[in-house]
Amino acid sequence: MLEALAADRARLTELECQISDLERSLAALKSDKSAVQKRLTSYTYPVLTLPNEIVSEIFVRFLPRLSGDSPPYSDCPPLVGRFSPIILTRICRQWRETALAIPELWRAVSLCAKDIPPSVTDIRKIWLRRAGVCPLHIQVDDFFVSSRAQKVGFRGEELLAVILPYRERWEHIQLSLERCDPQAAVDGPMPLLRKLVLSVQDLSPRLDFSDAPLLRSVDLDKGAARNIKLSWDRLTSLRLINIWPHNCIPYLRMATNLVQCELDMYALNRDTSFHTTPYHVTLPSLRSLTIKASRDITRIDVLGCFTLPAISRLDICELLLQSDPIDSLKSFITRSGCELHHVRITGRRIRASEYHDAFPSIQELVLSDRF
């Protein structure tokens, strides 16, 4: 019995020594850990040392851009997903605070139903609130609302109700409305609005953009042009889409200060009134004209309707130059008293050499077989 107790005492002493050794090792490890943690805590990643102004500019440049607009507008990123600014709020706490404090990051918003999962429909209002007092670029597409109304749970007029309270901050608005309640209305003061893209099908709400003193650029389809109220004489840029030729003239006669114009025509074969009714319009400030049409049109003298003394750039389908395109173009130049510098003719059937011989003074003459 005494021998067993002696062995236990010896074993206890041995264990105490081992524990002491382990505690010293553990203390050394804890000390190393503390030193490593201190170094990690004190280290700041270089990207996080950038001034907020630079980080903000990087974040804003993360947004897609619309080409050809001046000033450049941000294209509308998706509300959620990989290319949404929301992704910038999920990197770290510092970047989240920075992103939420940049109103410009949220000023361009797409309110299409296809971008809005049913569980996050309130994100539309949150996004608009984050934009603060910034001018807004908003895109509303009622086509997707119509096709998913039951799943998503809202209608086109409900989307309009979301954005109308912000109309005084609209700068660039794109509306595509289909089967929207005709009792609804898009109207009121829009003091910052500069660019409008509007497409209307079937019944439409009342569209009154007459109280938009800065509105200069408008893209309209035939339904929108027929229903809209605006100050045509203030426009400098106009695009008419899917419109019959004879319907273009009344709008162009009102838009007397246009500098740039694009006409996208259709149904010309059935448009017999264009051949029988005299149409003519003079646009003294127009510098650029584009006229597009489908390949199955008949030859009609659309260019013969225009007198454009300031025009320098023309893009037109050859079939819109009647049976003798070269003579039609010469008559237009003589009648307008203009100097064309850049001409593009699509759907070309006449040999390129004939055009070059007939118009040696045109600096850039582009001929394309494509429509």
FIGU-989566 format. One record per residue (C-alpha): x, y, z; residue in three letters. Coordinates in steps of 0.2 Angstrom, whole numbers, plus 5000, padded with zeros to 4 digits. Layout:
N
px: X py: Y pz: Z resn: ALA
...
END
This chain:
371
px: 5000 py: 5000 pz: 5000 resn: MET
px: 5014 py: 5012 pz: 5004 resn: LEU
px: 5023 py: 5008 pz: 4988 resn: GLU
px: 5007 py: 5013 pz: 4978 resn: ALA
px: 5005 py: 5029 pz: 4987 resn: LEU
px: 5024 py: 5033 pz: 4984 resn: ALA
px: 5021 py: 5029 pz: 4965 resn: ALA
px: 5006 py: 5041 pz: 4965 resn: ASP
px: 5016 py: 5055 pz: 4973 resn: ARG
px: 5029 py: 5053 pz: 4960 resn: ALA
px: 5017 py: 5052 pz: 4946 resn: ARG
px: 5008 py: 5068 pz: 4952 resn: LEU
px: 5025 py: 5077 pz: 4953 resn: THR
px: 5028 py: 5072 pz: 4935 resn: GLU
px: 5011 py: 5078 pz: 4929 resn: LEU
px: 5013 py: 5094 pz: 4938 resn: GLU
px: 5029 py: 5097 pz: 4928 resn: CYS
px: 5021 py: 5092 pz: 4912 resn: GLN
px: 5007 py: 5104 pz: 4915 resn: ILE
px: 5019 py: 5118 pz: 4919 resn: SER
px: 5028 py: 5115 pz: 4903 resn: ASP
px: 5012 py: 5115 pz: 4893 resn: LEU
px: 5006 py: 5131 pz: 4902 resn: GLU
px: 5023 py: 5139 pz: 4897 resn: ARG
px: 5020 py: 5133 pz: 4879 resn: SER
px: 5002 py: 5139 pz: 4880 resn: LEU
px: 5007 py: 5156 pz: 4886 resn: ALA
px: 5020 py: 5158 pz: 4873 resn: ALA
px: 5007 py: 5153 pz: 4860 resn: LEU
px: 4995 py: 5166 pz: 4867 resn: LYS
px: 5008 py: 5179 pz: 4866 resn: SER
px: 5012 py: 5175 pz: 4848 resn: ASP
px: 4994 py: 5175 pz: 4844 resn: LYS
px: 4992 py: 5192 pz: 4853 resn: SER
px: 5006 py: 5199 pz: 4843 resn: ALA
px: 4999 py: 5192 pz: 4826 resn: VAL
px: 4982 py: 5199 pz: 4830 resn: GLN
px: 4989 py: 5216 pz: 4835 resn: LYS
px: 4998 py: 5216 pz: 4818 resn: ARG
px: 4983 py: 5211 pz: 4809 resn: LEU
px: 4972 py: 5224 pz: 4818 resn: THR
px: 4984 py: 5238 pz: 4815 resn: SER
px: 4985 py: 5234 pz: 4796 resn: TYR
px: 4974 py: 5243 pz: 4784 resn: THR
px: 4972 py: 5237 pz: 4767 resn: TYR
px: 4978 py: 5250 pz: 4754 resn: PRO
px: 4961 py: 5251 pz: 4746 resn: VAL
px: 4953 py: 5256 pz: 4762 resn: LEU
px: 4965 py: 5270 pz: 4764 resn: THR
px: 4958 py: 5279 pz: 4749 resn: LEU
px: 4949 py: 5295 pz: 4752 resn: PRO
px: 4930 py: 5294 pz: 4752 resn: ASN
px: 4930 py: 5306 pz: 4737 resn: GLU
px: 4940 py: 5293 pz: 4727 resn: ILE
px: 4930 py: 5278 pz: 4733 resn: VAL
px: 4914 py: 5288 pz: 4729 resn: SER
px: 4920 py: 5291 pz: 4711 resn: GLU
px: 4925 py: 5273 pz: 4708 resn: ILE
px: 4908 py: 5267 pz: 4714 resn: PHE
px: 4899 py: 5280 pz: 4703 resn: VAL
px: 4909 py: 5274 pz: 4688 resn: ARG
px: 4903 py: 5256 pz: 4692 resn: PHE
px: 4887 py: 5261 pz: 4685 resn: LEU
px: 4884 py: 5258 pz: 4666 resn: PRO
px: 4883 py: 5273 pz: 4655 resn: ARG
px: 4872 py: 5278 pz: 4641 resn: LEU
px: 4882 py: 5283 pz: 4625 resn: SER
px: 4878 py: 5298 pz: 4615 resn: GLY
px: 4870 py: 5308 pz: 4629 resn: ASP
px: 4876 py: 5325 pz: 4635 resn: SER
px: 4878 py: 5326 pz: 4649 resn: PRO
px: 4881 py: 5307 pz: 4651 resn: PRO
px: 4866 py: 5298 pz: 4659 resn: TYR
px: 4869 py: 5283 pz: 4670 resn: SER
px: 4860 py: 5268 pz: 4662 resn: ASP
px: 4848 py: 5259 pz: 4673 resn: CYS
px: 4856 py: 5244 pz: 4682 resn: PRO
px: 4846 py: 5230 pz: 4689 resn: PRO
px: 4838 py: 5233 pz: 4706 resn: LEU
px: 4846 py: 5217 pz: 4713 resn: VAL
px: 4859 py: 5205 pz: 4707 resn: GLY
px: 4877 py: 5205 pz: 4701 resn: ARG
px: 4877 py: 5222 pz: 4692 resn: PHE
px: 4867 py: 5231 pz: 4705 resn: SER
px: 4875 py: 5244 pz: 4716 resn: PRO
px: 4868 py: 5234 pz: 4731 resn: ILE
px: 4883 py: 5222 pz: 4728 resn: ILE
px: 4894 py: 5237 pz: 4734 resn: LEU
px: 4886 py: 5237 pz: 4751 resn: THR
px: 4890 py: 5218 pz: 4754 resn: ARG
px: 4909 py: 5219 pz: 4753 resn: ILE
px: 4913 py: 5227 pz: 4770 resn: CYS
px: 4905 py: 5238 pz: 4783 resn: ARG
px: 4915 py: 5253 pz: 4777 resn: GLN
px: 4911 py: 5251 pz: 4759 resn: TRP
px: 4892 py: 5249 pz: 4764 resn: ARG
px: 4892 py: 5265 pz: 4773 resn: GLU
px: 4901 py: 5274 pz: 4759 resn: THR
px: 4889 py: 5267 pz: 4746 resn: ALA
px: 4873 py: 5271 pz: 4755 resn: LEU
px: 4880 py: 5289 pz: 4757 resn: ALA
px: 4882 py: 5292 pz: 4738 resn: ILE
px: 4865 py: 5298 pz: 4731 resn: PRO
px: 4872 py: 5298 pz: 4713 resn: GLU
px: 4874 py: 5279 pz: 4715 resn: LEU
px: 4855 py: 5277 pz: 4716 resn: TRP
px: 4849 py: 5290 pz: 4704 resn: ARG
px: 4847 py: 5278 pz: 4689 resn: ALA
px: 4833 py: 5265 pz: 4693 resn: VAL
px: 4824 py: 5252 pz: 4682 resn: SER
px: 4807 py: 5249 pz: 4689 resn: LEU
px: 4803 py: 5234 pz: 4677 resn: CYS
px: 4794 py: 5220 pz: 4685 resn: ALA
px: 4806 py: 5207 pz: 4678 resn: LYS
px: 4819 py: 5215 pz: 4690 resn: ASP
px: 4809 py: 5215 pz: 4705 resn: ILE
px: 4807 py: 5198 pz: 4714 resn: PRO
px: 4790 py: 5198 pz: 4724 resn: PRO
px: 4799 py: 5197 pz: 4740 resn: SER
px: 4808 py: 5214 pz: 4738 resn: VAL
px: 4795 py: 5225 pz: 4729 resn: THR
px: 4798 py: 5239 pz: 4742 resn: ASP
px: 4815 py: 5241 pz: 4736 resn: ILE
px: 4809 py: 5253 pz: 4723 resn: ARG
px: 4804 py: 5266 pz: 4736 resn: LYS
px: 4820 py: 5263 pz: 4746 resn: ILE
px: 4831 py: 5265 pz: 4730 resn: TRP
px: 4822 py: 5282 pz: 4726 resn: LEU
px: 4825 py: 5288 pz: 4744 resn: ARG
px: 4843 py: 5284 pz: 4743 resn: ARG
px: 4845 py: 5295 pz: 4728 resn: ALA
px: 4842 py: 5310 pz: 4740 resn: GLY
px: 4840 py: 5326 pz: 4730 resn: VAL
px: 4849 py: 5320 pz: 4714 resn: CYS
px: 4841 py: 5322 pz: 4697 resn: PRO
px: 4834 py: 5305 pz: 4692 resn: LEU
px: 4835 py: 5293 pz: 4677 resn: HIS
px: 4820 py: 5281 pz: 4679 resn: ILE
px: 4814 py: 5267 pz: 4667 resn: GLN
px: 4797 py: 5260 pz: 4669 resn: VAL
px: 4792 py: 5246 pz: 4658 resn: ASP
px: 4773 py: 5241 pz: 4659 resn: ASP
px: 4775 py: 5227 pz: 4647 resn: PHE
px: 4783 py: 5216 pz: 4660 resn: PHE
px: 4770 py: 5222 pz: 4673 resn: VAL
px: 4756 py: 5216 pz: 4662 resn: SER
px: 4764 py: 5199 pz: 4659 resn: SER
px: 4768 py: 5196 pz: 4677 resn: ARG
px: 4754 py: 5206 pz: 4686 resn: ALA
px: 4747 py: 5191 pz: 4695 resn: GLN
px: 4764 py: 5185 pz: 4701 resn: LYS
px: 4771 py: 5201 pz: 4706 resn: VAL
px: 4756 py: 5209 pz: 4713 resn: GLY
px: 4755 py: 5226 pz: 4705 resn: PHE
px: 4749 py: 5236 pz: 4690 resn: ARG
px: 4757 py: 5249 pz: 4678 resn: GLY
px: 4747 py: 5263 pz: 4687 resn: GLU
px: 4755 py: 5257 pz: 4704 resn: GLU
px: 4772 py: 5259 pz: 4697 resn: LEU
px: 4767 py: 5277 pz: 4690 resn: LEU
px: 4761 py: 5281 pz: 4707 resn: ALA
px: 4778 py: 5276 pz: 4714 resn: VAL
px: 4788 py: 5288 pz: 4703 resn: ILE
px: 4776 py: 5303 pz: 4701 resn: LEU
px: 4779 py: 5310 pz: 4718 resn: PRO
px: 4797 py: 5312 pz: 4712 resn: TYR
px: 4793 py: 5320 pz: 4695 resn: ARG
px: 4801 py: 5337 pz: 4700 resn: GLU
px: 4818 py: 5328 pz: 4700 resn: ARG
px: 4816 py: 5318 pz: 4684 resn: TRP
px: 4830 py: 5322 pz: 4672 resn: GLU
px: 4829 py: 5307 pz: 4660 resn: HIS
px: 4813 py: 5296 pz: 4660 resn: ILE
px: 4809 py: 5281 pz: 4650 resn: GLN
px: 4791 py: 5275 pz: 4650 resn: LEU
px: 4784 py: 5260 pz: 4641 resn: SER
px: 4766 py: 5258 pz: 4644 resn: LEU
px: 4754 py: 5244 pz: 4639 resn: GLU
px: 4736 py: 5242 pz: 4645 resn: ARG
px: 4738 py: 5255 pz: 4658 resn: CYS
px: 4723 py: 5263 pz: 4666 resn: ASP
px: 4717 py: 5277 pz: 4655 resn: PRO
px: 4711 py: 5286 pz: 4670 resn: GLN
px: 4729 py: 5288 pz: 4677 resn: ALA
px: 4739 py: 5303 pz: 4672 resn: ALA
px: 4757 py: 5308 pz: 4670 resn: VAL
px: 4758 py: 5327 pz: 4672 resn: ASP
px: 4763 py: 5341 pz: 4683 resn: GLY
px: 4779 py: 5351 pz: 4684 resn: PRO
px: 4795 py: 5343 pz: 4679 resn: MET
px: 4808 py: 5357 pz: 4680 resn: PRO
px: 4823 py: 5346 pz: 4678 resn: LEU
px: 4817 py: 5334 pz: 4664 resn: LEU
px: 4829 py: 5335 pz: 4649 resn: ARG
px: 4826 py: 5318 pz: 4640 resn: LYS
px: 4810 py: 5308 pz: 4637 resn: LEU
px: 4808 py: 5291 pz: 4629 resn: VAL
px: 4790 py: 5286 pz: 4628 resn: LEU
px: 4781 py: 5271 pz: 4621 resn: SER
px: 4762 py: 5269 pz: 4622 resn: VAL
px: 4751 py: 5254 pz: 4617 resn: GLN
px: 4732 py: 5252 pz: 4618 resn: ASP
px: 4724 py: 5263 pz: 4631 resn: LEU
px: 4736 py: 5276 pz: 4639 resn: SER
px: 4735 py: 5288 pz: 4654 resn: PRO
px: 4734 py: 5306 pz: 4651 resn: ARG
px: 4752 py: 5312 pz: 4645 resn: LEU
px: 4755 py: 5330 pz: 4649 resn: ASP
px: 4774 py: 5336 pz: 4648 resn: PHE
px: 4770 py: 5354 pz: 4644 resn: SER
px: 4777 py: 5360 pz: 4661 resn: ASP
px: 4795 py: 5354 pz: 4657 resn: ALA
px: 4805 py: 5369 pz: 4652 resn: PRO
px: 4821 py: 5360 pz: 4650 resn: LEU
px: 4814 py: 5346 pz: 4639 resn: LEU
px: 4824 py: 5346 pz: 4623 resn: ARG
px: 4826 py: 5327 pz: 4618 resn: SER
px: 4811 py: 5316 pz: 4615 resn: VAL
px: 4809 py: 5298 pz: 4608 resn: ASP
px: 4791 py: 5294 pz: 4604 resn: LEU
px: 4782 py: 5279 pz: 4596 resn: ASP
px: 4766 py: 5282 pz: 4586 resn: LYS
px: 4755 py: 5280 pz: 4601 resn: GLY
px: 4765 py: 5292 pz: 4612 resn: ALA
px: 4766 py: 5305 pz: 4598 resn: ALA
px: 4747 py: 5304 pz: 4596 resn: ARG
px: 4743 py: 5306 pz: 4614 resn: ASN
px: 4756 py: 5317 pz: 4622 resn: ILE
px: 4755 py: 5335 pz: 4626 resn: LYS
px: 4772 py: 5345 pz: 4625 resn: LEU
px: 4780 py: 5361 pz: 4619 resn: SER
px: 4786 py: 5354 pz: 4602 resn: TRP
px: 4795 py: 5371 pz: 4598 resn: ASP
px: 4807 py: 5368 pz: 4612 resn: ARG
px: 4814 py: 5352 pz: 4606 resn: LEU
px: 4831 py: 5351 pz: 4598 resn: THR
px: 4831 py: 5332 pz: 4596 resn: SER
px: 4817 py: 5321 pz: 4591 resn: LEU
px: 4815 py: 5302 pz: 4586 resn: ARG
px: 4799 py: 5296 pz: 4580 resn: LEU
px: 4797 py: 5277 pz: 4580 resn: ILE
px: 4786 py: 5265 pz: 4570 resn: ASN
px: 4776 py: 5279 pz: 4562 resn: ILE
px: 4768 py: 5282 pz: 4545 resn: TRP
px: 4777 py: 5295 pz: 4534 resn: PRO
px: 4762 py: 5306 pz: 4533 resn: HIS
px: 4760 py: 5306 pz: 4552 resn: ASN
px: 4777 py: 5313 pz: 4554 resn: CYS
px: 4775 py: 5330 pz: 4545 resn: ILE
px: 4762 py: 5338 pz: 4558 resn: PRO
px: 4774 py: 5335 pz: 4572 resn: TYR
px: 4789 py: 5341 pz: 4562 resn: LEU
px: 4780 py: 5357 pz: 4558 resn: ARG
px: 4778 py: 5360 pz: 4576 resn: MET
px: 4796 py: 5356 pz: 4581 resn: ALA
px: 4804 py: 5371 pz: 4572 resn: THR
px: 4820 py: 5371 pz: 4582 resn: ASN
px: 4826 py: 5354 pz: 4579 resn: LEU
px: 4844 py: 5351 pz: 4577 resn: VAL
px: 4844 py: 5332 pz: 4576 resn: GLN
px: 4830 py: 5321 pz: 4570 resn: CYS
px: 4827 py: 5302 pz: 4567 resn: GLU
px: 4812 py: 5295 pz: 4558 resn: LEU
px: 4809 py: 5276 pz: 4559 resn: ASP
px: 4795 py: 5273 pz: 4546 resn: MET
px: 4784 py: 5258 pz: 4542 resn: TYR
px: 4769 py: 5252 pz: 4532 resn: ALA
px: 4774 py: 5263 pz: 4517 resn: LEU
px: 4767 py: 5251 pz: 4504 resn: ASN
px: 4749 py: 5255 pz: 4511 resn: ARG
px: 4752 py: 5273 pz: 4514 resn: ASP
px: 4745 py: 5279 pz: 4498 resn: THR
px: 4740 py: 5296 pz: 4506 resn: SER
px: 4759 py: 5301 pz: 4506 resn: PHE
px: 4759 py: 5300 pz: 4487 resn: HIS
px: 4743 py: 5310 pz: 4484 resn: THR
px: 4744 py: 5323 pz: 4497 resn: THR
px: 4757 py: 5337 pz: 4497 resn: PRO
px: 4768 py: 5338 pz: 4512 resn: TYR
px: 4782 py: 5350 pz: 4515 resn: HIS
px: 4792 py: 5355 pz: 4531 resn: VAL
px: 4806 py: 5368 pz: 4533 resn: THR
px: 4817 py: 5365 pz: 4548 resn: LEU
px: 4830 py: 5379 pz: 4548 resn: PRO
px: 4841 py: 5373 pz: 4562 resn: SER
px: 4842 py: 5354 pz: 4558 resn: LEU
px: 4859 py: 5348 pz: 4556 resn: ARG
px: 4857 py: 5329 pz: 4556 resn: SER
px: 4843 py: 5318 pz: 4549 resn: LEU
px: 4841 py: 5300 pz: 4549 resn: THR
px: 4827 py: 5291 pz: 4540 resn: ILE
px: 4825 py: 5272 pz: 4542 resn: LYS
px: 4812 py: 5260 pz: 4534 resn: ALA
px: 4810 py: 5242 pz: 4530 resn: SER
px: 4816 py: 5233 pz: 4515 resn: ARG
px: 4799 py: 5230 pz: 4508 resn: ASP
px: 4794 py: 5248 pz: 4505 resn: ILE
px: 4790 py: 5255 pz: 4488 resn: THR
px: 4800 py: 5270 pz: 4481 resn: ARG
px: 4793 py: 5286 pz: 4488 resn: ILE
px: 4801 py: 5304 pz: 4489 resn: ASP
px: 4802 py: 5306 pz: 4507 resn: VAL
px: 4817 py: 5318 pz: 4506 resn: LEU
px: 4807 py: 5329 pz: 4494 resn: GLY
px: 4796 py: 5334 pz: 4509 resn: CYS
px: 4811 py: 5343 pz: 4517 resn: PHE
px: 4820 py: 5360 pz: 4515 resn: THR
px: 4834 py: 5359 pz: 4527 resn: LEU
px: 4847 py: 5374 pz: 4525 resn: PRO
px: 4858 py: 5369 pz: 4539 resn: ALA
px: 4859 py: 5350 pz: 4537 resn: ILE
px: 4877 py: 5343 pz: 4536 resn: SER
px: 4873 py: 5324 pz: 4540 resn: ARG
px: 4861 py: 5313 pz: 4532 resn: LEU
px: 4857 py: 5295 pz: 4534 resn: ASP
px: 4844 py: 5288 pz: 4523 resn: ILE
px: 4837 py: 5272 pz: 4514 resn: CYS
px: 4840 py: 5272 pz: 4495 resn: GLU
px: 4822 py: 5267 pz: 4492 resn: LEU
px: 4816 py: 5283 pz: 4500 resn: LEU
px: 4825 py: 5293 pz: 4486 resn: LEU
px: 4812 py: 5288 pz: 4473 resn: GLN
px: 4816 py: 5280 pz: 4457 resn: SER
px: 4832 py: 5291 pz: 4453 resn: ASP
px: 4841 py: 5292 pz: 4470 resn: PRO
px: 4855 py: 5303 pz: 4463 resn: ILE
px: 4843 py: 5316 pz: 4455 resn: ASP
px: 4832 py: 5316 pz: 4471 resn: SER
px: 4847 py: 5320 pz: 4482 resn: LEU
px: 4854 py: 5333 pz: 4470 resn: LYS
px: 4836 py: 5341 pz: 4470 resn: SER
px: 4836 py: 5341 pz: 4489 resn: PHE
px: 4853 py: 5349 pz: 4491 resn: ILE
px: 4848 py: 5363 pz: 4478 resn: THR
px: 4832 py: 5366 pz: 4486 resn: ARG
px: 4839 py: 5367 pz: 4504 resn: SER
px: 4855 py: 5377 pz: 4499 resn: GLY
px: 4864 py: 5366 pz: 4511 resn: CYS
px: 4882 py: 5358 pz: 4511 resn: GLU
px: 4881 py: 5340 pz: 4515 resn: LEU
px: 4897 py: 5333 pz: 4524 resn: HIS
px: 4892 py: 5316 pz: 4530 resn: HIS
px: 4880 py: 5305 pz: 4520 resn: VAL
px: 4876 py: 5287 pz: 4523 resn: ARG
px: 4864 py: 5278 pz: 4511 resn: ILE
px: 4858 py: 5261 pz: 4516 resn: THR
px: 4849 py: 5247 pz: 4505 resn: GLY
px: 4860 py: 5253 pz: 4491 resn: ARG
px: 4857 py: 5246 pz: 4473 resn: ARG
px: 4866 py: 5259 pz: 4462 resn: ILE
px: 4885 py: 5257 pz: 4460 resn: ARG
px: 4895 py: 5266 pz: 4473 resn: ALA
px: 4906 py: 5275 pz: 4459 resn: SER
px: 4890 py: 5284 pz: 4452 resn: GLU
px: 4887 py: 5292 pz: 4469 resn: TYR
px: 4905 py: 5297 pz: 4471 resn: HIS
px: 4905 py: 5304 pz: 4454 resn: ASP
px: 4889 py: 5314 pz: 4457 resn: ALA
px: 4894 py: 5321 pz: 4474 resn: PHE
px: 4913 py: 5324 pz: 4475 resn: PRO
px: 4911 py: 5338 pz: 4488 resn: SER
px: 4903 py: 5326 pz: 4501 resn: ILE
px: 4918 py: 5323 pz: 4514 resn: GLN
px: 4911 py: 5306 pz: 4520 resn: GLU
px: 4900 py: 5296 pz: 4509 resn: LEU
px: 4896 py: 5279 pz: 4516 resn: VAL
px: 4886 py: 5266 pz: 4506 resn: LEU
px: 4879 py: 5250 pz: 4513 resn: SER
px: 4869 py: 5236 pz: 4505 resn: ASP
px: 4860 py: 5233 pz: 4522 resn: ARG
px: 4844 py: 5241 pz: 4527 resn: PHE
END
